[in-house]
Amino acid sequence: MNMQTTSRLTAAESALIEAFNEQIGELPGNGAVTALRDRLLDDLKKQGLPTRRIEAWHYTDLKNLLRNVPAKAGDAGSEALEPLVEGSPVLSVIQGRAANKASAGDLQVSSYSEKLIDGSAATGLDALGNDDAVGRINGSFVKDGYAVEVPEDTELEEPLEVQFVHAGGDIHTRLPVAFGANVKGVVIERHQSVTDNAALVSHVSDITVGQGTELTWIILQQQGAEDTHLGQIRVDLGANAKLKLFVINAGGKLVRQELNIKVTGEGADLTLRGINLLGGETHTDVTMVLGHNVPHTGSTEVIRNVVFDRAKGVFQGMIRVAPDAQKTDAKMACNTLLMSDDAEFSVKPELEIFADDVQCGHGATVADIDDNHLYYLMARGIPENKARAMLVNAFVAEIVEELEDEALVEALEGVISTWLEKHA
């Protein structure tokens, strides 16, 4: 049972409705977009934010965890960041607004607000279903972002970095990207706070991967200590396409990152790698729904989690194999290091298989640092805290090292090391 009714709104729900009423004159969109926004907001009024009674939100009671909605913030302190990889082209969204006249080589780039105004965004703006609170909130409030088209046979010489930079407040952005056939490249989707001001951030990336395309897509989330980040990526993977999706969570107070992936072309292959670095009293939830819908496709998912202090984490992974998806090969693993007696991590792997000629499996492990490994390092004069940090770093660095770009690996390892120095 995935329906819920709400008779009394929480402070956060009331604040969202009030914010919508205050911003309605500022929200871009033609008649179709405005009508869709109104319906999404009306659904929020009727259903409220999801609770534990909703199966997909069982470990993340958003109604209880989202306590307030920050006031609208200005642009102070927000500016484009230096790219992770030196020399990379950058598309910046500052405080929810796309930079004017942004461009990236031969790619077709336009602001998402233009798509809202002319109504072409309406077809992709709707929520994915009754349980899609992230899509519902984002569709109601989104003002800007980028829409990108990558022509067929394009090869990106450097990673394309799309930055979402904010200084607190209520921020909602969108990033639809269509890759033509036989494209090769790397895209970095980077979310970062530059102040201590609390923020409520929602973001949806909508990716179409064309036939034969080989794409690496990296989500790097570094929100502030008081921020709420509601992220979603929607992927349609075409025939013989290969997608490497890396997700790194290294910030935020309350984080929900959803991965909705449809494998719709024969011969397609997905590689998902995730790193969750959790400390303090944060709550981070990565929820994946992966649909193998055609024959002869494959996927592998490996999630690594490091949990300190009183932090809580969640990984929910659903793999659905359709009746026609014979010869599917899908494997999923989730490995967690609990670095505190008060730390928690919940894992819920699921398989729904309706085909009879497949290879599918999943596994999960939870452990602490191996005492023998720790003793080995300490016996060679390395202080205990440094030895622990080295072992944790090795645990997650194995994931990053799968990337083939040496400069990108070095940049991401720097992000991980900086976080571990602060928390370990």
N, C-alpha and C positions, 0 to 999 in steps of 0.2 A: 504494500500500500504506500504510494508515493504522493498522495494528496494531503494537504493540511489546510485547515481554516484558522483564521486569526480574528479574534474578536477585540483584542486589545493590542495596540501598537506599542512597541518599545520606544525608548527615547531616540535610538538610532533610526528606526523606521520612520518615526515622526519627522526627524531632522531631514531624512532623504526626501520625503514628500514636500516638506517646506522648502528645501533647496531647489527642487524641481519647479515649484510655483514661482520662486524668486528669479530663477534663471530662464524661464520659458521664453522670454523675449530675446535672450542671447543665444539660444540653441539653434544652429543653422539647420535648414531643411525645407523642402517643398511640402506640398500638402500630404503626399504619401508618407514621407518621413515623419512629419508631425503627427499624423494619425497613428503611426506605428509606435512612436514614443509614448503617446497618450495611453495606448493599450498596454504597453509594457509597464508603465507606471501604475496603471489600474490593477494589473496582475499583482504587483508588489503590494498594493494596498489590501487586496483581497486575501492573498496567501501569506504575506509577511515574509521575513527572512527564514531560510530553512532551519529546522531543528534536528535533533538526533532521530526524530521519527522518520525523517527522510533517509532512506538507506544510503544514498550517495553522500550524505552529509553526516553520517552516524558518528564519525570521530571528530567532526568540526561543527559544533553547534553555533552556527553563525548568529542566530538570534540572540544567544547569550554572550558570545565572545565579542561581537561588535557593539561596543558600549556607546559610542558617540560618533558624530560626523564633524570633522574639523571645519571651522569657518573658512570662507573663501580667502585665499592668500594672494598677495601681490607677486611681482616678478623679482623682488629684491633677492640678490644672491644667486640668481639662476643665470647661467650662461653655458655655452657649449663646452664640453670636456675635450681634453686631448684624447685622440683615439687610443685604444688599447694597443694596436699595432701601428707603429709609426708609418706615416704615409698613406694610411687607409682613407678612402673617401668617407665622409660623415654626413648623415642626415640627422638634424637635431630637432627635437620637439621640446621646447622650453616652456615649462609651466602649462603644459597642455596645448601649446600652440606651435604649429609647424613654422620653421624659418621661412621667410619670404624668398621666393625664387630659388629654392633648393634644387640642386641637380647632382647627378652622379654618373658621369661619363655618358654613354649612349643609352642609359636606361630611361624609360619614360616615367617621370616622377611628377606627381601632382599632390596638392594638399587634400586631405580627406574631407575637409570642410566644403571643397568644391563639389565633391561627389554627393554630399548631403544636400547642398543647395539645389543641384540639378536633379536630384532624386535617384541617381544611378546607384547610390549606396543602399537603397531600401531593400533590395533583394537579399543582401547579406547581413542586414542589421538585426534581424529577429533573434530571439533566444532559441536554443536548440531543443527545448522541451520544458515541461512543467518544473523540473528540478534545476533548471539553468539560472541560478540567481546571479552569477557573474555576467552572463549575457544580458539578462534583464536589466541589471543596474547600468552596465555599459551602454546598452542600446538607448536607455532613457536619457543619459547625460552626455554622451560623447560629443565633443565639439570639433576635434581635429586629429591629425595624425598624418600619415602619408599613404598614398596608393601608388604602387610601383608595378610596372610591367617590364619583364626582362625578355627581350627578343630571343627567338630560337638561335641555337648555335653560339650564344654568347659565352665567353670565358672571362670571369672576373679575375683580373691579375692580382688584386689585393682584396682582403676581406672588406665587405661593405658593412659599416657600423651605423646602426640606427639607434640614436640616443633618446631616452625619455628622462629628462632632467627636471627636478622640481624642488621647490623650497617650501613645501608644506601646503596644506589646503585640500581642496576637493578636485581631483584630477582624473580625467577619463579620456583615453586615447584609443586609436584603432590603426591597424597596419595590414591592409590586404596586399598580398604580393602574388602575382601570376608569373610563373616561370614557363617559358616556352620549351619546345623540345630540345634535347641535347645541350642543355646549359650546364656549365661547371662553375662552381663558386662557393664562397663562404659568406654567410651573413651573421652579424652579431647584433642581437637584440638586447640592449643594455638599459637597465632601469636603475637610476641612482638618485638619492636624496643628497642635497648639498647644504642643508641646514638641520637644526634640531627641531624645527617646527613639525608637529604631527601632520600626517597626511592620510587621506583615503584615496587610494589609487586603484582604478580598474583599467585593464587593457586587454584587447583581443587582437591577436594576429590571425589572419585568414590566408592560408598558403595553398596554392595550387601548383603541384610539381608535374611538369610535362613529361612526355614520353622520353626515356633515355637520359633524363637529367640526373646529374650527380651533385647533390647539394649537402652542404654542412650548415646547420642552423644552430646557433648558440644563444641560449637565453641566460643572461647574467643579471641576477637580481640582488642589488645592494641598497635596499631601502633603509631608512633611518630606524632607530631603536624604538620609536613610538608609532611607526607607520603601519597601516593596513594595506596589503597588496593583494588584489584579486586579479589574477592573470589567467588567460585562456589562449591556447593555440589550437586552431582548427586546420587540419591537413587533409588534402586529397592527393593521394600518391598514384601517379599514372603508370602505364605499362613500362616495364624495364627500368623504372626510375629507382634511384638509390638515395635515401635520405639518412643522414647522420644527425640526430637531434641530441644536443647536449644541454642539460638544464643544471644551472648552479645557483643555489639559494644561499646567500651569505649576508642576510640582513632581514629587517622587518620584525615587527611585533606579532602581527597576525598575517599569515601568508596562506593563500590557497592558489596553487598553480595547477590548472587543468590542461590535460593533453587529450584532445579528441582527434583521433587519426583514423581515416578510412583508406584502406588499401583497395583501389578500384581497378588497377591494371595488372594483367598477368606479368610475371617476372619481376615484380617490384620487391624491394627489400628495404626494411627499416632497421636502423641501429639506434637505440635509445640508451643514453648514458646520463645518469643523474648524480649530483653531489649535493647533499644537504648538510650545511654547517650550522648547528643550532646551539645557542647559548643563552644565558640569562633565564628569562621566563617566557621565551618566545613560543609560538605555536605555528608550525609549518606543515601544510598538507599538500602532497603531490598526488593527484588523482588522474589516472589514465584510463581511457576507453579506446581500445584498438580493435578495429573491425577488419578481418581478412574476408573479403567479399568475392574473390575470384580465385581460380586455381593457380598453383605454382608460384606462391609468394612466401616470403620469409621475414622473420623479425627476431631480434634479440634485445632484451632490456636488462640492464644492470644498474642498480641504484645503490650508492654508497652513502651512509649516514653517519655523522659524528655528533653526539649529543652530550652537552655539558650542563652543569648546574641543574636548574629545574625546568629545562626546556622540554617541550613535547613535539613529537613529530609523527607524521602519518604518511604511509604510501599505500594507495589503493590501485591495484592494477587489474583491469578486466580485459581479457582477450576473447573476442567472439569470432568463431569460425563458422561462416555461413554454409548451408548445405552444398552449394556448388563449389566451395573453396577447397577442392581436393588437393593433395600434395602440399598443404600448408606446413611450414616448419617454423614453430614459434617457441621461444624459450625466454623465461623471465626469472631474474634473481634479485634479491634485496638483502644487502649485508649492512649490519649496524654495529657501531661501537658505542656502548653506553659508558660514559666517562664519569658518571655520578650515580649514587644510589637513588637520587631524586629524579633522575632523567627518565623519560618515557619515549618509547617509539612503538607505534602500532602498525602492523603489516597485514594487508588483506589482499592476497593474490586470488584471482578468479579465472576459471576457464569455462566458456560456454562453447561446446563443440557439437556441430550438427552435421559434420562430414565424417566419413569412416576411414579415410586414408590420409592421416595426418601424423605429424610428430610434434607434440606440444608438451611442455612441462614447466614447472615453476618451483622455486625454493627460496628459503629465507634463513638467515643466521643472525644471532645476536650474541655479542661477546664484549669483553673488556680487553685492555692491552694484555698480551701474553707476558707473564712474569719472567719467563726465561729470556725473551727478547729484551725486556727492560733490564734485566740483570746483566746481560751481555754488554749492553751499551754503558751501563753505570760502572761496570768493572773496568772499563777503559777510560775512566775519568770524566765521563759526561754526566753533568748534574741531572737529577731525576726529571725535573720539569722540562729540560731541554731534550732528554731522551724520549719522554712521552710525546712531545711535539714532533720529533723526527719520525716516530712510529706511526702517528696519526697522519702525518703528511704523506708518508709512503703509501698508506692505505687508500688515500683519495687520489694521489698523484698518478697512480696506475691508470685511472680513468682518463685523466687529461692527456697523458702521453699517447693515447690512441690517435690524437689529432696529428696530422702530418706536417702542419705548418710550425716550424721551430719557433718563430717569433711569437706566434699565438700561444703555443704551449708555455713559453717563458712568461708571457703576460698573465695568463690564468694561474700559473703556479705562484706568481707574485701576489695575486689576489688571495689565494688560499693561505699562503705563508703569513701574510699580513693579518688575516683573520685569526689564524692559530696563535700568533704571537700575542694577540690581544686577549684571547679567551683561554688558551692552554696554560 
